[in-house]
Structure formats: structure tokens, C-alpha cells
Amino acid sequence: MLLDRTLAMYGPTAKPARDGLRNVVQRALDGIWGHGDIRPENLNSTATRDAVNANFARIENLAATSDTERSLKSLALQEAELTADERLMMFEQLGASIPLPMLVVLIFWLSMLFLGIGLLSRFNATVCTALLVAAISVAAAIFLILELGEPYRGIMRISDEPLRNALAQIDRP
């Protein structure tokens, strides 16, 4: 939306770049969240890269005749570059955030701690309740870590609503 605003301030000669920006956002929305299933690998597909590069070229080719236009063109190029960097960072972070061996060691370690505490304490309702609550808390924490490590899949995932809102705002007069 910032890039579109900057291009809008540039004037009517930036209309092709604004149209290209709209196409890039629409392509990202359709590629990642379209067709009912989420496909985040499309963040760095050849088509997406080509569309982003073409729009970057459109911005570079804007003819700046005044100091204001040169300033706006420079700002638009910076914003386009930041947007492309964010897209690539999102793509690079698609893998699992916690390696499986570390997860296995963590679960084993926690299991041994609970086993040791359970064996060394007297059996009564308070101890059992405390161990149960602690085990549920630890299990929930591990679940949250795993869920947040996969932002496009699972129960808690990134919503497409902000991108849909941005698309609705782009290229408005």
C-alpha cells in the first residue's frame, strides 16, 4: 500500500507500475491462498519473481523530470526493494523451525524430568494434579512452538485478509 501511495503521488505516468503492483499482489494472493489450499512455496515461483522484476523495471523506467519526481521514484524503488526482500524472507522461513533431533531430545529430557519427579515424590492428589497440569502446560508449549514454526499450515496460520485489504486499496483514485 505504501508503494502504491508513492506511485499515486508520482502521477498518471506511474499507472503501468501501479497496475503491475496490483497484478503482483493478486498473483501472490491467488498463488498462496487461492484454490482452497495454501501453497507458500509460490512466494518464490518463477512467475512471481518475473512479475516482481517486471514491476521493478517499470518503476525504474519512470521518466523523472523534476526533483519531486526523482525523489518519489527513489522512494518507490526503495519500497519495491523492501517488499521483494520481505517476500524472499517469508519464502526462506518456510522450513520447519525446530529440527527433529532437537525436538526428540527435548521431549525425552522433559519426560525424564517428569519421571524423576514422579518417582521421587509421594503419591497423593496434589502431586498428581501438579504433575498433570505441568505436563499439559509443557505439551501446550511444544505444540505452540511447532504451530508457530509453520505459519502457513496448521491450526494457527497467517491470514490472507491483510493482503486482500491491501489489494482493495491498491490503485484506488
C-alpha positions as CSV (number, residue, x, y, z in Angstrom):
1,M,0.0,0.0,0.0
2,L,2.9,2.3,0.7
3,L,4.4,1.7,-2.7
4,D,1.0,2.3,-4.4
5,R,0.6,5.5,-2.5
6,T,4.1,6.6,-3.6
7,L,3.3,5.8,-7.2
8,A,0.0,7.6,-6.9
9,M,1.8,10.7,-5.8
10,Y,4.1,10.3,-8.7
11,G,1.2,10.9,-11.1
12,P,-0.5,9.3,-14.0
13,T,2.7,8.2,-15.7
14,A,3.1,5.7,-12.9
15,K,-0.2,4.0,-13.8
16,P,1.5,1.0,-15.5
17,A,3.7,0.4,-12.4
18,R,0.6,0.6,-10.2
19,D,-1.2,-1.9,-12.5
20,G,1.8,-4.1,-12.3
21,L,1.8,-3.8,-8.5
22,R,-1.8,-4.8,-8.4
23,N,-1.0,-7.8,-10.6
24,V,1.8,-8.9,-8.3
25,V,-0.3,-8.7,-5.2
26,Q,-3.2,-10.5,-7.0
27,R,-0.8,-13.2,-8.2
28,A,0.6,-13.7,-4.6
29,L,-2.9,-13.9,-3.2
30,D,-4.0,-16.4,-5.8
31,G,-0.8,-18.4,-5.7
32,I,-0.5,-18.7,-2.0
33,W,-4.1,-18.7,-0.7
34,G,-6.1,-19.5,-3.9
35,H,-7.9,-22.7,-4.7
36,G,-8.7,-23.5,-1.1
37,D,-5.3,-24.8,-0.2
38,I,-2.3,-22.8,0.9
39,R,0.8,-23.1,-1.2
40,P,3.5,-20.8,0.3
41,E,6.2,-22.2,-2.0
42,N,4.7,-19.9,-4.7
43,L,6.3,-17.0,-2.9
44,N,9.4,-17.7,-4.9
45,S,8.0,-19.2,-8.1
46,T,9.4,-18.2,-11.4
47,A,6.2,-16.4,-12.4
48,T,6.2,-14.4,-9.1
49,R,9.9,-13.5,-9.5
50,D,9.3,-12.5,-13.1
51,A,6.3,-10.3,-12.2
52,V,8.2,-8.6,-9.4
53,N,11.2,-8.0,-11.6
54,A,9.0,-6.6,-14.4
55,N,7.3,-4.2,-12.0
56,F,10.6,-3.1,-10.6
57,A,11.7,-2.4,-14.2
58,R,8.5,-0.4,-14.8
59,I,9.4,1.8,-11.7
60,E,13.0,2.2,-12.9
61,N,11.8,3.3,-16.3
62,L,9.7,6.1,-15.0
63,A,10.9,9.4,-16.5
64,A,11.6,11.7,-13.6
65,T,11.6,15.3,-14.9
66,S,11.5,17.2,-11.5
67,D,13.2,16.9,-8.2
68,T,9.9,15.8,-6.7
69,E,9.5,13.0,-9.3
70,R,13.1,11.9,-8.8
71,S,12.6,11.8,-5.0
72,L,9.3,9.8,-5.4
73,K,11.0,7.4,-7.9
74,S,13.8,6.8,-5.5
75,L,11.4,6.2,-2.7
76,A,9.3,3.8,-4.8
77,L,12.4,1.8,-5.8
78,Q,13.3,1.5,-2.1
79,E,9.8,0.4,-1.1
80,A,9.7,-2.1,-4.0
81,E,13.1,-3.5,-2.9
82,L,11.9,-3.8,0.7
83,T,8.8,-5.6,-0.4
84,A,10.8,-8.0,-2.5
85,D,13.2,-8.6,0.4
86,E,10.2,-9.4,2.7
87,R,8.8,-11.8,0.2
88,L,12.1,-13.6,0.0
89,M,12.4,-13.7,3.8
90,M,9.0,-15.3,4.0
91,F,10.0,-17.9,1.4
92,E,13.2,-18.7,3.2
93,Q,11.4,-19.3,6.5
94,L,9.1,-21.9,5.1
95,G,11.0,-24.9,6.6
96,A,10.4,-26.3,10.0
97,S,11.8,-24.0,12.7
98,I,12.9,-26.8,15.1
99,P,15.0,-29.7,13.8
100,L,13.5,-33.1,14.5
101,P,16.5,-34.4,16.6
102,M,16.3,-31.3,18.8
103,L,12.5,-32.0,19.3
104,V,13.2,-35.6,20.2
105,V,15.9,-34.7,22.7
106,L,13.6,-32.0,24.3
107,I,10.7,-34.4,24.7
108,F,13.0,-37.1,26.1
109,W,14.6,-34.7,28.5
110,L,11.2,-33.4,29.7
111,S,9.9,-37.0,30.0
112,M,12.9,-37.9,32.2
113,L,12.3,-34.9,34.4
114,F,8.7,-35.7,34.9
115,L,9.5,-39.4,35.5
116,G,12.2,-38.4,38.1
117,I,9.9,-36.0,39.9
118,G,7.1,-38.6,39.9
119,L,9.3,-41.3,41.2
120,L,10.8,-39.2,44.0
121,S,7.6,-37.7,45.3
122,R,4.9,-39.2,47.4
123,F,1.8,-40.3,45.7
124,N,-1.1,-38.0,46.6
125,A,-3.8,-36.0,44.8
126,T,-1.9,-32.7,45.0
127,V,1.3,-34.1,43.4
128,C,-0.7,-35.9,40.7
129,T,-2.6,-32.7,39.9
130,A,0.5,-30.6,39.8
131,L,2.3,-33.1,37.5
132,L,-0.7,-33.3,35.3
133,V,-1.0,-29.5,35.0
134,A,2.7,-29.2,34.4
135,A,2.7,-31.9,31.7
136,I,-0.3,-30.3,29.9
137,S,1.5,-26.9,30.1
138,V,4.7,-28.3,28.6
139,A,2.8,-30.2,25.9
140,A,0.9,-27.0,25.0
141,A,4.1,-25.0,24.8
142,I,5.7,-27.6,22.5
143,F,2.5,-27.6,20.4
144,L,2.6,-23.7,20.1
145,I,6.3,-23.8,19.2
146,L,5.6,-26.3,16.4
147,E,2.5,-24.4,15.2
148,L,4.2,-21.1,15.1
149,G,7.1,-22.6,13.2
150,E,4.8,-23.4,10.3
151,P,3.0,-20.1,9.6
152,Y,1.1,-21.2,6.5
153,R,-0.1,-24.6,7.8
154,G,-1.8,-26.0,10.9
155,I,-4.4,-24.5,13.2
156,M,-2.8,-21.1,13.6
157,R,-1.8,-19.8,10.2
158,I,-1.2,-16.5,8.5
159,S,-4.5,-15.0,7.3
160,D,-4.9,-13.7,3.8
161,E,-7.2,-10.9,5.0
162,P,-4.4,-8.2,5.2
163,L,-3.4,-9.0,1.6
164,R,-7.0,-8.8,0.5
165,N,-7.4,-5.4,2.2
166,A,-4.2,-4.2,0.6
167,L,-5.4,-5.4,-2.8
168,A,-8.7,-3.5,-2.3
169,Q,-6.7,-0.3,-1.5
170,I,-4.2,-0.5,-4.4
171,D,-4.9,1.6,-7.4
172,R,-7.7,3.5,-5.8
173,P,-8.1,7.1,-7.1
